[in-house]
Amino acid sequence: MALNPDLTMRGLNLDFPKIKTSERGGILSMIYVSGMWLAESVADPSGMRPIGIQLNDVENVNFQRQYYPMLRRVDQPYAIVGVATDGDFETNWLYLSGPIRPGTKAYVGPSGTITNISSLGNVQIGYFLSALKPRPGVVIYEGGGFSTSYMDYNTKRPFTENDPANRVVIGTPGFATVKIDQSIITRSQKELGI
């Protein structure tokens, strides 16, 4: 679990689809691809427009073997994903350097992580409300859920979508409570000219 249920949400965005699978709790940014705006966790956060924190898991689901996914707070790839734009959240999508204390500035880090290192993305999203609660683990950045295999009709080559062997995971040191503040995000973007 990447986002603990103990949260205070003051803003919700339901405007953007997300095409890649990932666990909830990471920072999503707006990206423009093929004529449409999407919400994604970006590898290089510099110059990106963060929206907020991802509220639901996005994973491929086998509808023949699993019950209706909304009961599990799961979204499908290419569906609209819930993004909290303002509030207090306990998450383990952290990429930290040194200790954090309440009041430490929080920035967008690589792959949608939350960091205390301003040089990584330089877009402040809020600040930390707690110190680190050590509980090392991993979060799934891509490749969560059921995989499907098929053969291309023209080339006769087999393909596997969402292959568990290609899963991307991010190591995390533990949990911390972070305050996502939409006014700070907007001010940071204006200062950087984004």
N, C-alpha and C positions, 0 to 999 in steps of 0.2 A: 504494500500500500504506500503510495507516494504522497497522498494528501490526506491528513487526518480529518475526520468528520467534525472536529471541534473548530468551527470557523465562524467569522462574522462577515457577511457579504453585504456590501452597500451599493453595488452596481453590477449589472449583468449585460453582456453583449451576445446576441444570437444572430449575428449578421454574416459570419464567414464560415465556409466549409473547410474541413481539414482532410488532406488526402493521405497522409501517412499515419501509421499506427503509433501510439505512444501511451504511456501511463499519465494519469492526471497529476497535477502539481507543478508542471513546468510552465515557463513563460512563453506565451505565443505572440508572434509578431505578424503584422500585415505584410504579405508579399504579393507582387503582381506577376501572374503567370498566365500566358496564353489568353490574354484579354479579360482576366477576372482576378479579383482580390481573394486571397486565401489566408487562412490562419495557420502558421507553421512555427515550429521550434527551429530557429536558424542556427547554423553552425558558426557563422561569424556575425555577431550581433551589432557590429559597428554600422551606423547609418540605417538601422532598422527601426520600424515604428512599433514598439511593443503595445499590445492591447491590454493584456492582463494575464491571469493565471488560468490554466486549463482545468475545468471542473470534472470532466468525465474521462474514463479510459476510452481510447479509440482503438478498436481491434477488429480483425476479421472474425466473423462468427459463422459457424456451420449451423444453419437453421434447422437441419434435419436432426441434429444431436443436442442442441442447446435450446433452452426455453427462451422466451421473448427477451431480447437483450436490455430493454429499458428497465426491467426489474432489477438488473445488476448494475445500473448506472454505466452502461456501455454504449458508445456510439460507433457507427460503422464508418470506414473510410469514405470520403467524399460527401459526408453528411455535415449538416450545420452542427458545430460543437459549441457548448456553453463555455463562455469566458467571463470570469469575474474581473471587473475593471477596477474595483475598489473594495477594500476590506482587509481583515486580519486572517492569515492562513498559516497553519503548521504544515510544512512540507519538508521533504528530504531531497528535492532537486537542488542541491547545493554544490557549489564549486568554490571552496574557501581557501584563503591564504592567511594563516594566523588566526588568533581568537576573534570572536565577534561578541559584542556586548549590546545590550539594549540601546538603541539610538544610532548604531553603526549604519551608514548608508548602504542600501542594497541596489545593485546594478544588474542589468541583463548580462548573463554570461554565455559561454559557448553552449550550443545545443539546448537552449531554453533553460539553462540552470540559473540560479540566483547566486550572485557573488558579491564579495566585499572589495573586489579589485576594480578600480575605476578604469584602468587602462585597457581592459578587455573589450568593453563595449561602449563605455562612457555615457550610457543612457541610464540615469537613475530612475528606479521604479518605486522607491519608497525607502523604508528602513527596517532594520531588524528590531523585534520587540522582545527577544529572548536570547540567551546564550545558546550555544550548540548543545543539544542533547545527544551525546555520542551513541550511535547505533549503526555501525557500518553496514552497508548493503549495496544493492544496485537498483537502478530504475531502468525501465525499458524505453529507449528512445525511438526504436523502430523494430518492427517484426513481431508484434504481439498478436496472439490469437491463432486461429485456424489457417492452414496453408492449403492452396489448391494447385493441382498440376494439370496441365493440358498440353496438347500438341498443336503447334501452329499448322494451319491447313495448307499453306503454300510451301513452307520450307520443310515441313515434317520434323521440325526440331522440338523436343520437349521443353516446356517452361514450368517453373514452379514460382507462383506468386506468394509473397510473404513467407519465404522459406525460413524455418527456425535456425538453420545453419548460418544464415546471414543476419541474424538478430544483432542489433546494436544496443549495448547496455552501457550505462554510465555509473561509475563508482561514486558512492555518496558517504560522507562521514557520519551522518545522522540527521536529526530533525532540528528545525528552528522555526520560530514564529516570525513571520514577516508581514509588515503592513504594506500592501499595494495601494498607492495613492495616485489616482488619475490626474490630480492637479500637478503633482511632481513630475509625472511622465510627460504631460503636455509642456510644462516649463522646460524640462530637459531637452525635448525635441526642438523647441523654439530656439534655445540657446545654441544648439548644434546646427540649426538651419535645416532640419529634416522636415 
